[in-house]
């Protein structure tokens, strides 16, 4: 029989805008701008006029589809690497 899992350390399934921005290491205003410019998916759930959430899977899928490895980014810039 399986023992019950302690889910206290599991990542949240639903993310607030500030949590999404923090995961992407961008400002909150940049997040909303990316959404307006169709660079990032809109919230998955609207739970009120000012309450929105993203599914963690949505954010993870966007990162996987849009992240560029540092080596590829460096070769596109002529070999210069700048992280940070």
C-alpha positions as CSV (number, residue, x, y, z in Angstrom):
1,X,0.0,0.0,0.0
2,X,1.3,3.5,-0.8
3,X,2.0,5.9,2.0
4,X,0.3,9.3,1.7
5,X,2.6,11.9,0.1
6,X,3.5,15.1,1.9
7,X,2.6,17.8,-0.7
8,X,3.9,20.7,1.3
9,X,7.0,20.9,-0.9
10,X,5.2,20.3,-4.2
11,X,5.1,23.4,-6.5
12,X,1.7,25.0,-6.6
13,X,-0.6,23.9,-9.4
14,X,-2.0,27.4,-9.9
15,X,0.2,30.5,-10.1
16,X,-0.6,34.1,-9.4
17,X,0.7,36.8,-11.8
18,X,3.5,37.8,-9.4
19,X,4.6,34.1,-9.1
20,X,4.7,33.7,-12.9
21,X,6.8,36.9,-13.2
22,X,9.1,35.7,-10.5
23,X,9.6,32.3,-12.2
24,X,10.4,34.1,-15.5
25,X,12.6,36.6,-13.7
26,X,10.7,39.5,-15.3
27,X,8.7,42.4,-13.9
28,X,5.0,42.1,-13.5
29,X,4.4,44.9,-16.0
30,X,6.6,43.0,-18.5
31,X,4.4,39.9,-18.0
32,X,1.2,41.8,-18.9
33,X,2.9,43.5,-21.8
34,X,4.0,40.0,-23.2
35,X,0.4,38.8,-22.8
36,X,-0.9,41.9,-24.7
37,X,1.7,41.3,-27.4
38,X,0.9,37.6,-27.7
39,X,4.4,36.6,-26.5
40,X,3.0,34.8,-23.4
41,X,-0.3,32.9,-22.9
42,X,-3.1,34.6,-21.1
43,X,-4.2,33.3,-17.7
44,X,-5.9,29.9,-17.7
45,X,-8.4,30.8,-15.1
46,X,-10.3,33.9,-14.3
47,X,-11.8,33.6,-10.8
48,X,-13.1,37.2,-10.5
49,X,-12.6,40.6,-12.2
50,X,-9.0,40.9,-10.8
51,X,-8.2,37.3,-9.8
52,X,-6.4,35.3,-12.5
53,X,-4.2,32.2,-12.3
54,X,-2.0,30.2,-14.7
55,X,-1.6,26.4,-14.5
56,X,2.0,25.5,-13.7
57,X,1.9,23.2,-16.7
58,X,1.1,26.2,-19.0
59,X,4.1,28.1,-17.8
60,X,6.4,25.1,-17.9
61,X,5.3,24.4,-21.5
62,X,5.9,28.0,-22.6
63,X,9.4,27.9,-21.0
64,X,10.2,24.6,-22.8
65,X,9.0,26.0,-26.1
66,X,10.6,29.4,-25.9
67,X,13.8,29.0,-23.9
68,X,17.0,29.3,-25.9
69,X,20.1,27.6,-24.6
70,X,22.9,30.0,-23.7
71,X,25.2,28.4,-26.4
72,X,22.6,29.1,-29.1
73,X,22.0,32.6,-27.9
74,X,25.7,33.3,-27.8
75,X,26.3,32.1,-31.3
76,X,23.5,34.3,-32.6
77,X,25.2,37.3,-31.0
78,X,28.6,36.5,-32.5
79,X,30.0,34.5,-29.6
80,X,29.4,37.0,-26.9
81,X,27.8,35.6,-23.7
82,X,26.2,37.7,-21.1
83,X,24.2,36.1,-18.4
84,X,22.4,38.2,-15.8
